[in-house]
């Protein structure tokens, strides 16, 4: 059925309101944490307030910011003269807030470190779990959690996906710590199964080469997910995001309009086996989310979108871009996890 004009306008207004919140949060995060003098504090406050007004105005005047530029039937226009945010040469510092010793288990560390966010009394108990490519999604997941009053817990171990299959690391300490972390974190989940589990992961050197590695990865994901679905949880895996080339990473640091064209052909950026999707086919009730259209056209994946630097290195995303994906991830969450309708 064709959407009515009023319905289309209502949906656009809903996304505009959502982006207003994203933009305000982004401007606040980019402001200096402190000032050394009262005058500097006043100047900082004025700068932040100006940034908030400017970003909110950009939404109403249909100037794209971040993922909005890749939305289906987008009505905004990217201002190619606007400086990228964050600036490419400092993008490596734009990490999610879970990159702390309290929340992140290091590659050679087996300790499980649950970090909680959102509402402690939330009716929906949600979990984000996995390696750094799962952690990529934290800003967007937090956006959704705050909109719906979720009780959100994060389990994050660097270089270690939530996967029951032992990994083929040459470093036995990393391999053993990842295997132990998987045993312990799965036990914790089974002890008190959450309503919703969101996960993602990099497919890379942690698996054996060739078809054997793909099969090992698929088997491991299916095993972990099935244990929790049988316990009553809904598992929602997100397909891994495109990988940039080294050439694209070098290109983006150039201070010129050419940076808008930096990127990697889609066939190269998405060349890894789709192990998330393959594993989902093995487990009843598991349907993966794929949001890669917010990174790529049909032929090319870009390093900067809607005046936002997308990547902080070849494979990890800036927190700024991830926050702009929040409204679109929200639209892919099953309705039963909505505290209130938000589409």
HUTATA-V673848 format. One record per backbone hydrogen bond with DSSP energy under -1.0 kcal/mol. NH is the residue of the N-H (numbers start at 1). CO is the residue of the C=O. If there is no record, write none. Layout:
nh=NH co=CO
nh=NH co=CO
//
This chain:
nh=8 co=4
nh=9 co=5
nh=10 co=6
nh=11 co=7
nh=12 co=8
nh=13 co=9
nh=14 co=10
nh=15 co=11
nh=16 co=12
nh=17 co=13
nh=18 co=14
nh=19 co=15
nh=20 co=16
nh=21 co=17
nh=22 co=18
nh=23 co=19
nh=24 co=20
nh=25 co=21
nh=26 co=22
nh=27 co=23
nh=28 co=24
nh=29 co=25
nh=30 co=26
nh=41 co=37
nh=42 co=38
nh=43 co=39
nh=44 co=40
nh=45 co=41
nh=46 co=42
nh=47 co=43
nh=48 co=44
nh=49 co=45
nh=50 co=46
nh=51 co=47
nh=52 co=48
nh=53 co=49
nh=54 co=50
nh=55 co=51
nh=56 co=52
nh=57 co=53
nh=58 co=54
nh=59 co=55
nh=60 co=56
nh=61 co=57
nh=62 co=59
nh=63 co=58
nh=64 co=77
nh=66 co=306
nh=68 co=65
nh=69 co=66
nh=70 co=67
nh=71 co=68
nh=74 co=71
nh=77 co=62
nh=80 co=78
nh=82 co=79
nh=85 co=307
nh=90 co=87
nh=93 co=90
nh=94 co=91
nh=95 co=93
nh=99 co=96
nh=100 co=98
nh=104 co=100
nh=105 co=156
nh=109 co=106
nh=115 co=154
nh=117 co=152
nh=119 co=150
nh=122 co=119
nh=126 co=151
nh=127 co=196
nh=128 co=153
nh=129 co=198
nh=130 co=155
nh=135 co=131
nh=136 co=132
nh=137 co=134
nh=138 co=135
nh=141 co=137
nh=142 co=138
nh=143 co=139
nh=144 co=140
nh=145 co=141
nh=146 co=142
nh=147 co=143
nh=148 co=144
nh=150 co=145
nh=151 co=124
nh=152 co=117
nh=153 co=126
nh=154 co=115
nh=155 co=128
nh=157 co=130
nh=158 co=105
nh=160 co=157
nh=163 co=161
nh=164 co=220
nh=168 co=206
nh=175 co=171
nh=176 co=172
nh=177 co=173
nh=178 co=174
nh=179 co=175
nh=180 co=176
nh=181 co=177
nh=182 co=178
nh=183 co=179
nh=184 co=180
nh=185 co=181
nh=186 co=182
nh=187 co=183
nh=188 co=184
nh=189 co=185
nh=190 co=186
nh=191 co=187
nh=192 co=188
nh=195 co=125
nh=196 co=125
nh=197 co=234
nh=198 co=127
nh=199 co=236
nh=207 co=204
nh=214 co=210
nh=215 co=211
nh=216 co=212
nh=217 co=213
nh=218 co=214
nh=219 co=215
nh=220 co=216
nh=221 co=217
nh=222 co=218
nh=223 co=219
nh=224 co=220
nh=225 co=221
nh=226 co=222
nh=227 co=223
nh=228 co=224
nh=229 co=225
nh=230 co=226
nh=232 co=229
nh=233 co=228
nh=234 co=195
nh=236 co=197
nh=238 co=199
nh=239 co=289
nh=243 co=269
nh=244 co=314
nh=249 co=245
nh=250 co=246
nh=251 co=247
nh=252 co=248
nh=254 co=251
nh=256 co=254
nh=259 co=256
nh=260 co=257
nh=261 co=258
nh=262 co=259
nh=264 co=301
nh=266 co=299
nh=268 co=265
nh=269 co=265
nh=270 co=266
nh=271 co=268
nh=275 co=273
nh=278 co=274
nh=279 co=275
nh=280 co=276
nh=281 co=277
nh=282 co=279
nh=283 co=280
nh=286 co=283
nh=289 co=237
nh=294 co=291
nh=295 co=292
nh=296 co=292
nh=297 co=300
nh=301 co=264
nh=302 co=295
nh=303 co=262
nh=305 co=308
nh=308 co=305
nh=310 co=303
nh=312 co=316
nh=313 co=316
nh=318 co=310
nh=319 co=94
nh=322 co=318
nh=323 co=319
nh=324 co=320
nh=326 co=323
nh=329 co=325
nh=330 co=326
nh=331 co=327
nh=332 co=329
nh=333 co=330
nh=337 co=334
nh=338 co=335
//
